[in-house]
Amino acid sequence: MSHEGPSPKHITLDEIESLGAVQTRARARGLVAVLTGAASALALIGAFLLLSRDRPTVSLPARSVEAQPTIEPAPAAETQRPSAAMRPPGKRRSKDLVAALAAPVEPPRPASSTPVRRSEPPVSLQELARSVAAQKTGAVQLCFERELKRDPRVRGSATVTLELRAPRQLERVDVHDTLGRKTFTSCVAQAMRTIDLPSLTEDVSMQIPFALKAPEL
């Protein structure tokens, strides 16, 4: 079984002539449009040239240039050296600084290791005794109250003898009491070792009595 394709279409001579006529008319129309546009452009150019030719021209008057006077520079003044009073202070300071640096420098003096004490007015023997009694009355009373805890019936009195050396040295402490207790004697002697003494000009020996009182219940 065989397959046959579509049969080819035959174009006649009349159809070919009609197609040629159509193409010719299209070309003619395009040429007419181009010519029309060119004519319009030429007309616009001609009108523009006519308008520019008829426009009046304006001429500006020429300005006269006046001659300007020339200024001659003034003659340079003679240079003068500044005097000592007119020199800037920086130069004088630099010379002073150089002179100060060239001067010998004294070594610093070593500080004294001994503390400087202020001079105090002399203290009388009575004032010194009152000062020591005011400092140690509470300590002696505390030593007595400790003995009362051991024996509530204990009674007595105490006298402290101090040997002082100038200017502020406690040389000797003697405790005389009527209690007859070594613990009390050593307690009072230990308390007397921490006394704030004023500056003394001479050696002093003094006796300070202490009244021993039992605390009230």
C-alpha positions as CSV (number, residue, x, y, z in Angstrom):
1,M,0.0,0.0,0.0
2,S,1.5,3.3,-1.1
3,H,1.1,6.8,0.5
4,E,0.7,9.8,-1.7
5,G,1.5,13.4,-0.5
6,P,-0.4,16.6,-1.3
7,S,-0.4,17.6,-4.9
8,P,1.7,20.9,-5.6
9,K,-0.3,24.1,-6.2
10,H,0.1,25.6,-9.7
11,I,0.3,29.5,-9.9
12,T,-1.0,31.1,-13.0
13,L,0.6,34.0,-14.9
14,D,-2.2,36.4,-13.9
15,E,-1.5,35.8,-10.2
16,I,2.2,36.5,-10.7
17,E,1.4,39.8,-12.5
18,S,-1.0,40.8,-9.8
19,L,1.6,40.2,-7.1
20,G,4.2,42.3,-9.0
21,A,1.7,45.2,-9.3
22,V,1.0,45.2,-5.5
23,Q,4.7,45.4,-4.7
24,T,5.2,48.2,-7.2
25,R,2.4,50.2,-5.6
26,A,3.9,49.7,-2.0
27,R,7.3,51.0,-3.2
28,A,5.7,54.0,-4.8
29,R,3.8,54.9,-1.6
30,G,7.1,54.7,0.5
31,L,8.9,56.9,-2.0
32,V,6.1,59.5,-1.9
33,A,6.2,59.5,1.9
34,V,10.0,60.1,1.9
35,L,9.7,62.9,-0.6
36,T,6.9,64.5,1.4
37,G,9.0,64.5,4.6
38,A,12.0,66.0,2.8
39,A,9.9,68.8,1.3
40,S,8.5,69.6,4.8
41,A,12.0,69.8,6.2
42,L,13.2,72.0,3.5
43,A,10.2,74.3,4.0
44,L,11.0,74.6,7.7
45,I,14.7,75.4,7.0
46,G,13.7,78.1,4.5
47,A,11.3,79.8,7.0
48,F,14.0,79.8,9.7
49,L,16.5,81.4,7.3
50,L,14.0,84.1,6.4
51,L,13.2,84.9,10.1
52,S,16.9,85.1,11.0
53,R,17.6,87.4,8.1
54,D,14.8,89.9,9.0
55,R,15.8,90.0,12.8
56,P,17.6,93.4,13.6
57,T,21.1,93.2,14.9
58,V,22.0,95.1,18.2
59,S,25.5,96.5,18.4
60,L,27.0,97.4,21.8
61,P,29.1,100.6,22.1
62,A,32.8,100.0,22.6
63,R,34.1,100.9,26.0
64,S,37.1,103.1,26.3
65,V,39.8,101.7,28.5
66,E,41.3,104.3,30.8
67,A,45.0,104.1,31.6
68,Q,45.5,103.1,35.2
69,P,48.3,104.8,37.2
70,T,51.2,102.5,38.0
71,I,52.3,102.2,41.6
72,E,56.0,102.1,42.2
73,P,57.2,100.1,45.2
74,A,58.7,102.1,48.1
75,P,62.4,101.8,48.6
76,A,63.4,99.0,51.0
77,A,64.3,100.3,54.4
78,E,67.8,99.6,55.6
79,T,68.0,96.5,57.9
80,Q,69.0,97.3,61.4
81,R,70.2,94.9,64.0
82,P,67.8,94.6,67.0
83,S,69.2,96.1,70.2
84,A,69.3,94.2,73.4
85,A,66.0,95.7,74.5
86,M,64.3,94.8,71.3
87,R,65.5,91.2,71.3
88,P,62.8,88.6,72.0
89,P,62.8,87.2,75.6
90,G,63.4,83.6,74.3
91,K,67.1,84.2,73.5
92,R,67.8,85.8,76.9
93,R,66.0,82.8,78.6
94,S,68.1,80.3,76.6
95,K,71.3,82.1,77.8
96,D,70.1,82.1,81.4
97,L,69.3,78.4,81.1
98,V,72.7,77.6,79.8
99,A,74.4,79.5,82.6
100,A,72.2,77.8,85.2
101,L,73.1,74.3,83.8
102,A,76.8,75.2,83.7
103,A,76.8,76.2,87.4
104,P,77.9,73.6,89.9
105,V,75.1,71.7,91.7
106,E,75.4,71.2,95.4
107,P,74.6,67.7,96.6
108,P,71.6,67.4,98.8
109,R,72.2,67.3,102.5
110,P,71.4,64.0,104.2
111,A,68.4,64.2,106.5
112,S,69.1,63.9,110.1
113,S,68.1,60.5,111.6
114,T,67.4,62.1,115.0
115,P,63.8,63.2,115.3
116,V,63.4,66.9,116.1
117,R,61.5,67.4,119.3
118,R,59.7,70.6,120.1
119,S,60.8,72.5,123.1
120,E,58.4,72.1,126.0
121,P,58.2,74.3,129.1
122,P,59.8,72.8,132.2
123,V,57.4,70.7,134.4
124,S,57.4,71.0,138.2
125,L,57.8,68.0,140.4
126,Q,54.2,68.4,141.7
127,E,52.7,68.6,138.3
128,L,54.6,65.5,137.2
129,A,53.4,63.5,140.2
130,R,49.8,64.5,139.6
131,S,50.1,63.5,135.9
132,V,51.5,60.1,136.7
133,A,48.8,59.5,139.4
134,A,46.1,60.5,136.9
135,Q,47.5,58.0,134.4
136,K,47.9,55.0,136.7
137,T,45.1,55.3,139.3
138,G,42.8,53.1,137.3
139,A,45.5,50.4,136.7
140,V,46.4,50.3,140.4
141,Q,42.8,50.0,141.4
142,L,42.3,47.1,138.9
143,C,45.2,45.3,140.5
144,F,43.6,45.8,143.9
145,E,40.2,44.5,142.7
146,R,41.9,41.3,141.4
147,E,43.1,40.7,144.9
148,L,39.7,41.3,146.3
149,K,38.3,38.5,144.1
150,R,40.8,36.1,145.8
151,D,40.2,37.5,149.3
152,P,37.3,40.0,149.8
153,R,38.7,40.9,153.3
154,V,42.0,42.3,152.0
155,R,42.7,46.0,152.8
156,G,45.7,48.3,152.6
157,S,47.5,51.1,150.8
158,A,50.3,51.4,148.2
159,T,53.1,53.9,147.5
160,V,55.2,53.9,144.3
161,T,58.7,55.3,144.0
162,L,59.9,56.3,140.5
163,E,63.5,57.1,139.5
164,L,63.4,59.2,136.3
165,R,66.3,60.1,134.0
166,A,66.3,63.1,131.6
167,P,64.9,63.5,129.1
168,R,62.3,60.6,129.1
169,Q,63.7,57.5,130.8
170,L,62.2,55.4,133.6
171,E,65.2,54.1,135.5
172,R,63.6,52.3,138.5
173,V,60.2,51.4,140.0
174,D,59.7,50.4,143.7
175,V,56.2,49.4,145.0
176,H,55.6,49.6,148.8
177,D,52.2,48.3,150.0
178,T,50.6,47.0,153.2
179,L,48.7,44.2,151.5
180,G,51.5,41.7,151.7
181,R,50.7,40.1,148.4
182,K,53.4,39.6,145.7
183,T,50.8,39.3,142.9
184,F,49.6,42.8,143.7
185,T,53.1,44.3,143.9
186,S,54.2,42.8,140.6
187,C,50.9,43.9,138.9
188,V,51.5,47.6,140.0
189,A,55.1,47.5,139.0
190,Q,54.2,46.2,135.5
191,A,51.6,49.0,135.1
192,M,54.1,51.7,136.0
193,R,56.4,50.6,133.1
194,T,54.2,52.3,130.5
195,I,54.1,56.0,131.6
196,D,53.9,58.9,129.2
197,L,56.6,61.2,130.5
198,P,57.2,64.9,129.5
199,S,60.6,66.1,128.6
200,L,62.8,66.4,131.7
201,T,65.8,68.7,132.0
202,E,67.3,66.8,135.0
203,D,67.0,63.5,136.9
204,V,64.0,63.2,139.2
205,S,63.0,60.8,142.1
206,M,59.4,60.9,143.3
207,Q,56.9,59.1,145.5
208,I,53.2,58.7,144.6
209,P,50.7,57.4,147.1
210,F,47.6,55.5,145.9
211,A,44.4,55.0,147.9
212,L,42.9,51.5,147.5
213,K,39.2,51.4,147.8
214,A,36.9,48.4,147.7
215,P,34.1,48.8,145.1
216,E,30.7,49.5,146.7
217,L,28.2,46.6,146.3
